[in-house]
């Protein structure tokens, strides 16, 4: 697909999907005509702008839908690439305005809730499935296949490739580090639509964070000694602006610091730590790739194994963690599907026609 085939619409809201799409467009989108659309203030807006990519950010989903509808009436896009995310935008817009009118491919991030992002278990959720579903690593592809999702495609993970390059470049000056802290990577906990049981569809770990942190703090001195760390550092999720556990931390008597995501690059933050602990945030996988001792605490069986980490790095509580030898575990090079580029996905869309009737 080239500029002569028409303009490609790119839609994203959440950080994970936006990172995948931004890295892909930056590396391979130079010869294509495309337009990115998101909501004002959404994580995707900052990610696209940071990558130097032009993006139109509108105040609400209704204005985005109106923009799409107006464009479809004049000169329709050649195709749409989108990350469905976990909210109404952009999945609802794609389902109402784009499916059945132009070829659409969903690019999925993370390793959980794949069917739920398209509306499962709601009635007729399958009508929200696009013409292709792109996965960017072998575990993601296998999970989507196990769930029975149709029309799966491999797509090069340019974001992961760039991340590995950054880790290699920045890790060299940290390899001889003798000091550091114990880093806890926070989940998002402020979403009012979430609770301990999720929102009816999605796995939600943020509601368990206080209990996990209390367990860690009860073993705090032992953990600091175990990893040779001077203090506990809490890195907030990018969606958070304040730590919700200050009372708990203060009562523990353990030396601690709170770091907002905007204060330090994630890779630099991880490389400055002696060990990294969290629940199931994707940042834990980055810590694993950085070569730091990494632990995922899963207090509830319902949370399941989400991250592509070895089972030896999954623990139910801090006592189990203290008994483990995290330093013995080292990551292997991940498969980034380097032979499946953006044009391969676009050509796949061009070869087939949308098969659904618009709602």
C-alpha positions as CSV (number, residue, x, y, z in Angstrom):
1,X,0.0,0.0,0.0
2,X,1.3,3.4,-1.0
3,X,0.2,7.1,-0.8
4,X,-1.6,6.5,-4.1
5,X,-3.9,4.0,-2.3
6,X,-5.3,6.7,0.0
7,X,-4.9,7.9,3.6
8,X,-4.7,5.5,6.6
9,X,-6.5,6.4,9.8
10,X,-4.7,5.6,13.0
11,X,-6.7,5.5,16.3
12,X,-5.5,5.0,19.8
13,X,-6.2,6.1,23.4
14,X,-4.2,4.0,25.8
15,X,-0.5,4.0,26.3
16,X,0.4,0.4,25.4
17,X,-1.3,0.4,22.0
18,X,-0.1,3.9,21.2
19,X,3.5,2.9,21.9
20,X,3.1,0.0,19.4
21,X,1.5,2.2,16.7
22,X,3.8,5.2,17.2
23,X,7.0,3.1,16.9
24,X,5.7,1.3,13.9
25,X,4.7,4.5,12.1
26,X,7.9,6.3,13.0
27,X,10.0,3.4,11.6
28,X,7.9,2.3,8.6
29,X,5.2,5.0,7.9
30,X,7.4,7.5,6.0
31,X,6.1,6.4,2.5
32,X,2.5,6.3,3.6
33,X,-0.2,8.9,3.9
34,X,-1.8,8.6,7.3
35,X,-3.6,10.6,10.0
36,X,-3.7,9.9,13.7
37,X,-6.7,10.6,15.8
38,X,-7.1,10.5,19.6
39,X,-8.7,12.3,22.5
40,X,-7.3,15.5,24.1
41,X,-5.2,14.5,27.1
42,X,-5.2,10.8,26.4
43,X,-1.9,9.0,26.9
44,X,-1.8,8.4,23.1
45,X,-1.6,12.1,22.4
46,X,1.6,12.6,24.4
47,X,3.1,9.4,23.0
48,X,2.5,10.4,19.4
49,X,3.8,13.9,19.9
50,X,6.9,12.7,21.7
51,X,7.6,10.5,18.7
52,X,7.3,13.5,16.5
53,X,4.2,12.3,14.7
54,X,1.4,14.6,13.7
55,X,-1.9,13.8,15.6
56,X,-5.3,15.4,15.8
57,X,-6.6,15.4,19.3
58,X,-10.2,16.2,19.9
59,X,-12.0,17.0,23.2
60,X,-14.4,14.0,23.2
61,X,-15.3,10.8,21.5
62,X,-18.4,12.4,19.9
63,X,-16.2,15.0,18.0
64,X,-13.9,12.1,16.9
65,X,-16.9,10.2,15.6
66,X,-18.2,13.3,13.8
67,X,-14.8,13.8,12.2
68,X,-14.8,10.2,10.9
69,X,-18.4,10.4,9.6
70,X,-17.7,13.7,7.8
71,X,-14.5,12.2,6.2
72,X,-16.3,9.0,5.2
73,X,-18.9,11.1,3.3
74,X,-16.2,12.9,1.3
75,X,-13.1,10.9,0.7
76,X,-13.0,7.7,2.7
77,X,-9.7,6.4,4.2
78,X,-8.0,3.5,2.5
79,X,-7.8,1.6,5.9
80,X,-7.9,2.0,9.6
81,X,-5.3,0.8,12.2
82,X,-6.4,1.1,15.8
83,X,-5.8,-0.2,19.3
84,X,-9.2,-1.0,20.8
85,X,-8.0,-0.2,24.4
86,X,-10.2,-0.7,27.4
87,X,-12.8,2.1,26.9
88,X,-15.5,3.4,24.5
89,X,-12.9,5.2,22.4
90,X,-11.8,4.1,19.9
91,X,-13.6,0.7,19.9
92,X,-17.1,2.1,19.9
93,X,-16.3,4.6,17.2
94,X,-14.7,1.9,15.0
95,X,-17.7,-0.4,15.4
96,X,-20.3,2.3,14.6
97,X,-18.5,4.3,11.9
98,X,-15.8,2.2,10.2
99,X,-16.5,-1.5,10.3
100,X,-18.0,-2.6,7.0
101,X,-17.1,0.7,5.3
102,X,-13.3,0.5,5.2
103,X,-10.8,-2.3,6.0
104,X,-9.9,-2.2,9.7
105,X,-7.1,-3.9,11.6
106,X,-6.9,-3.9,15.4
107,X,-3.4,-3.9,16.9
108,X,-3.5,-5.5,20.3
109,X,-1.0,-4.8,23.2
110,X,-0.5,-6.6,26.5
111,X,-1.5,-10.2,27.1
112,X,-5.0,-10.0,28.6
113,X,-8.7,-9.3,28.0
114,X,-8.4,-9.7,24.2
115,X,-12.1,-10.7,23.6
116,X,-13.3,-8.2,26.2
117,X,-11.8,-5.3,24.3
118,X,-14.2,-6.1,21.5
119,X,-17.2,-6.2,23.8
120,X,-17.3,-9.8,25.1
121,X,-19.4,-11.1,26.9
122,X,-22.1,-8.7,25.6
123,X,-24.6,-9.9,23.1
124,X,-23.3,-9.9,19.4
125,X,-19.8,-8.8,20.5
126,X,-18.4,-10.6,17.5
127,X,-19.9,-7.9,15.3
128,X,-17.2,-5.6,16.7
129,X,-14.4,-7.8,15.3
130,X,-12.3,-6.1,12.6
131,X,-11.0,-7.5,9.3
132,X,-7.6,-8.4,10.9
133,X,-6.3,-8.6,14.4
134,X,-2.5,-8.0,14.6
135,X,-0.4,-9.5,17.4
136,X,3.2,-8.4,18.0
137,X,4.8,-11.3,19.8
138,X,4.4,-15.1,19.9
139,X,2.7,-15.3,23.3
140,X,0.1,-12.7,22.2
141,X,-0.5,-14.6,19.0
142,X,-0.9,-17.9,20.9
143,X,-3.3,-16.4,23.4
144,X,-5.5,-14.9,20.7
145,X,-5.6,-18.2,18.9
146,X,-6.6,-20.1,22.1
147,X,-9.5,-17.6,22.5
148,X,-10.7,-18.4,19.0
149,X,-10.3,-14.9,17.7
150,X,-10.4,-14.9,13.9
151,X,-8.3,-13.3,11.1
152,X,-5.1,-13.1,13.2
153,X,-1.9,-11.5,11.7
154,X,1.7,-11.1,12.9
155,X,3.0,-7.6,13.1
156,X,6.6,-6.4,13.8
157,X,7.0,-5.0,17.3
158,X,9.0,-1.9,16.6
159,X,8.4,-0.6,20.1
160,X,10.0,-3.6,21.7
161,X,13.0,-3.5,19.3
162,X,13.5,0.2,20.2
163,X,13.2,-0.7,23.9
164,X,15.8,-3.4,23.6
165,X,18.2,-0.9,21.9
166,X,17.7,1.6,24.7
167,X,18.3,-1.0,27.4
168,X,21.5,-2.1,25.7
169,X,22.7,1.5,25.3
170,X,21.8,2.7,28.8
171,X,22.6,-0.5,30.6
172,X,26.3,-0.4,29.9
173,X,26.9,2.5,32.4
174,X,24.8,0.8,35.0
175,X,26.4,-2.6,34.9
176,X,28.9,-1.9,37.7
177,X,26.3,-0.3,40.0
178,X,26.8,-1.1,43.7
179,X,24.0,1.0,45.2
180,X,20.3,1.2,44.4
181,X,16.9,0.8,45.8
182,X,14.0,-1.7,45.7
183,X,11.6,-0.5,43.1
184,X,7.8,-1.1,43.3
185,X,6.0,-0.5,40.0
186,X,2.5,0.6,40.8
187,X,-0.7,-0.3,38.9
188,X,-3.3,2.3,38.0
189,X,-5.6,2.7,41.0
190,X,-7.6,5.8,40.4
191,X,-10.1,4.6,37.8
192,X,-13.6,5.1,39.4
193,X,-15.1,2.6,37.0
194,X,-13.0,-0.2,38.5
195,X,-13.3,-2.1,41.7
196,X,-12.1,-5.4,43.3
197,X,-14.3,-7.3,40.9
198,X,-13.3,-5.3,37.8
199,X,-15.8,-3.5,35.6
200,X,-17.6,-6.7,34.6
201,X,-15.2,-7.5,31.8
202,X,-11.6,-6.6,32.5
203,X,-9.0,-8.0,34.8
204,X,-8.2,-5.2,37.2
205,X,-5.2,-5.5,39.6
206,X,-5.2,-2.0,41.0
207,X,-7.8,-2.8,43.6
208,X,-5.3,-5.3,45.2
209,X,-2.3,-3.0,45.3
210,X,-2.8,-1.8,48.9
211,X,-2.9,-5.4,50.2
212,X,0.2,-6.3,48.1
213,X,2.1,-3.3,49.4
214,X,1.1,-4.0,53.0
215,X,2.5,-7.5,52.6
216,X,5.8,-6.2,51.2
217,X,6.1,-3.6,54.0
218,X,5.6,-6.3,56.6
219,X,8.7,-7.9,55.3
220,X,10.4,-4.6,54.4
221,X,13.7,-4.8,56.3
222,X,14.2,-8.4,55.2
223,X,13.6,-7.4,51.6
224,X,16.0,-4.5,51.7
225,X,18.7,-6.7,53.1
226,X,17.9,-9.5,50.7
227,X,18.5,-7.2,47.7
228,X,21.1,-4.9,49.2
229,X,18.8,-1.9,48.8
230,X,18.8,1.3,50.9
231,X,15.1,2.1,50.5
232,X,11.8,1.3,48.8
233,X,10.9,3.5,45.8
234,X,7.3,3.6,44.5
235,X,7.0,4.5,40.9
236,X,3.5,5.6,40.1
237,X,1.6,4.4,37.1
238,X,1.6,7.1,34.3
239,X,-2.1,7.7,34.9
240,X,-1.6,8.5,38.6
241,X,-0.4,11.9,40.0
242,X,-0.4,11.0,43.7
243,X,0.5,8.0,45.8
244,X,-2.5,6.5,47.5
245,X,-0.5,4.6,50.1
246,X,1.3,7.4,52.0
247,X,-0.3,6.5,55.3
248,X,0.6,2.8,54.9
249,X,4.2,3.7,53.9
250,X,4.6,6.2,56.8
251,X,3.4,3.7,59.4
252,X,5.9,1.1,58.1
253,X,9.0,3.1,59.2
254,X,10.7,1.9,56.1
255,X,12.8,4.5,54.1
256,X,10.8,5.2,50.9
257,X,10.5,7.6,48.1
258,X,7.7,8.2,45.5
259,X,8.5,8.8,41.9
260,X,6.0,10.0,39.3
261,X,6.3,8.5,35.8
262,X,7.1,11.9,34.2
263,X,10.1,12.4,36.5
264,X,12.2,9.7,35.1
265,X,12.4,7.5,32.0
266,X,11.1,4.0,32.8
267,X,14.3,2.2,31.7
268,X,16.5,4.6,33.6
269,X,14.3,4.1,36.7
270,X,14.6,0.4,36.5
271,X,18.3,0.3,35.9
272,X,18.8,2.4,39.0
273,X,17.1,-0.3,41.1
274,X,18.6,-3.4,42.7
275,X,15.4,-5.4,42.1
276,X,11.9,-4.7,40.8
277,X,8.5,-5.8,42.2
278,X,5.0,-5.3,41.0
279,X,1.7,-7.0,40.3
280,X,1.0,-7.4,36.6
281,X,1.9,-4.0,35.0
282,X,3.6,-4.3,31.7
283,X,6.5,-2.3,33.1
284,X,7.5,-5.5,34.9
285,X,8.2,-7.1,31.6
286,X,10.5,-4.2,30.8
287,X,12.3,-4.7,34.1
288,X,12.8,-8.4,33.2
289,X,14.3,-7.4,29.8
290,X,16.5,-4.9,31.6
291,X,18.1,-7.8,33.4
292,X,17.1,-6.7,36.9
293,X,15.8,-9.3,39.4
294,X,12.0,-9.1,38.8
295,X,9.1,-10.4,40.8
296,X,5.3,-10.4,40.0
297,X,3.1,-10.8,43.1
298,X,-0.3,-12.2,42.2
299,X,-2.4,-12.3,45.4
300,X,-5.5,-13.5,43.7
301,X,-5.7,-16.5,41.4
302,X,-8.3,-14.6,39.3
303,X,-5.6,-12.2,38.2
304,X,-3.9,-15.1,36.3
305,X,-0.6,-15.2,34.6
306,X,-0.7,-12.1,32.3
307,X,2.9,-11.2,31.6
308,X,5.3,-13.4,29.6
309,X,7.5,-14.0,32.6
310,X,8.9,-17.4,33.7
311,X,6.7,-19.0,36.3
312,X,9.6,-18.9,38.7
313,X,9.1,-15.1,38.9
314,X,5.4,-15.3,40.0
315,X,4.7,-15.3,43.7
316,X,1.6,-15.2,45.9
317,X,3.2,-13.2,48.7
318,X,6.4,-11.6,50.0
319,X,7.4,-14.7,52.0
320,X,7.6,-16.7,48.9
321,X,9.6,-14.0,47.2
322,X,12.2,-13.9,50.0
323,X,12.9,-17.6,49.5
324,X,13.5,-17.3,45.8
325,X,16.8,-16.7,43.9
326,X,15.8,-14.0,41.4
327,X,19.3,-13.3,40.3
328,X,19.6,-16.8,38.7
329,X,16.9,-15.9,36.2
330,X,18.0,-14.1,33.0
331,X,15.9,-13.2,30.0
332,X,16.3,-14.6,26.5
333,X,16.0,-12.4,23.4
334,X,12.3,-12.0,22.5
335,X,10.9,-12.7,19.1
336,X,9.7,-9.4,17.6
337,X,8.2,-10.7,14.4
338,X,10.9,-8.8,12.4
339,X,9.7,-10.4,9.1
340,X,6.1,-9.0,9.4
341,X,6.1,-5.3,8.7
342,X,3.5,-2.6,8.4
343,X,3.1,-3.0,4.6
344,X,2.5,-6.7,5.1
345,X,-0.5,-5.9,7.3
346,X,-1.8,-3.2,4.9
347,X,-1.5,-5.5,1.9
348,X,-3.4,-8.1,3.8
349,X,-6.2,-5.6,4.4
350,X,-6.1,-4.5,0.7
351,X,-6.4,-8.1,-0.4
352,X,-9.7,-8.6,1.4
353,X,-12.9,-6.6,1.6
354,X,-14.7,-5.6,4.8
355,X,-17.2,-8.4,5.6
356,X,-19.6,-6.8,8.0
357,X,-22.7,-4.7,7.7
358,X,-22.3,-1.3,9.5
359,X,-24.5,-0.8,12.5
